[in-house]
Amino acid sequence: MSRTAAVVDVVARALADHPEGVRVTERDHRGERLVELFMAPGDLGRVIGRQGRTAAALRTLVTLAAELEGTRATLEFRDDDSRRQ
């Protein structure tokens, strides 16, 4: 796991009601790293925050962590579909 994904993982687990349900994946997409954050739908709203302020702050952290690694990164928020079944 890269430093960028680790930052997302730590912050998301700290904000989540169910930290065991947090999953962070990363892959290359169009020349940059795509970090995906999967959470339960209720926790996802908490991480996005009011008017998206928490999400914007987390995206800023991702950008900075990626710069320290010499890459570019984007953060996507996803609800974890596996819990719905």
C-alpha positions in Angstrom: 0.0 0.0 0.0 1.4 3.4 -1.0 1.7 6.4 1.4 -1.3 8.0 -0.4 -3.6 5.0 0.2 -2.3 4.7 3.8 -3.3 8.3 4.5 -6.8 7.7 3.1 -7.1 4.5 5.2 -6.1 6.1 8.5 -8.4 9.1 8.1 -11.4 7.1 6.9 -11.1 4.6 9.7 -10.9 7.4 12.2 -14.2 9.0 10.9 -16.1 5.7 10.4 -18.6 4.2 12.8 -17.6 0.8 11.4 -13.9 1.0 10.7 -13.7 -2.7 9.8 -15.8 -1.9 6.8 -13.3 0.5 5.3 -11.4 -0.7 2.2 -9.0 1.3 0.1 -7.8 0.2 -3.3 -5.5 1.8 -5.8 -4.7 1.3 -9.4 -3.3 3.2 -12.4 -5.8 5.1 -14.5 -4.9 7.3 -17.4 -1.4 8.0 -16.2 -2.2 8.7 -12.6 -3.0 6.7 -9.5 -6.7 6.3 -8.7 -7.4 5.7 -5.0 -10.9 4.3 -4.3 -12.4 4.5 -0.8 -15.1 1.9 -0.2 -17.3 2.3 2.9 -20.8 1.5 4.2 -23.3 4.0 2.9 -23.9 5.6 6.3 -20.2 6.0 6.9 -19.7 7.4 3.5 -21.9 10.4 4.2 -19.9 11.1 7.3 -16.6 11.0 5.4 -18.0 13.3 2.6 -19.2 15.8 5.3 -21.3 18.9 5.1 -21.2 20.4 1.7 -18.3 18.1 0.9 -15.8 19.9 3.0 -14.3 16.8 4.6 -14.1 15.1 1.2 -12.3 18.2 -0.2 -9.9 18.1 2.7 -9.2 14.4 2.2 -8.6 15.0 -1.6 -6.1 17.7 -0.7 -4.3 15.2 1.6 -4.2 12.7 -1.2 -2.8 15.2 -3.6 0.0 16.2 -1.2 0.8 12.6 -0.3 1.1 11.7 -4.0 3.4 14.7 -4.6 5.7 13.4 -1.9 5.9 10.2 -3.8 6.5 12.0 -7.1 3.1 10.9 -8.6 -0.4 12.3 -9.2 -3.4 10.8 -7.6 -7.2 11.2 -7.5 -9.6 10.0 -4.8 -13.0 8.5 -5.6 -15.6 7.7 -2.9 -17.6 4.5 -3.4 -20.3 2.8 -1.2 -19.5 -0.8 -0.5 -22.1 -2.8 -2.5 -21.1 -6.1 -0.7 -23.0 -5.1 2.4 -26.3 -4.8 0.5 -26.7 -8.5 -0.4 
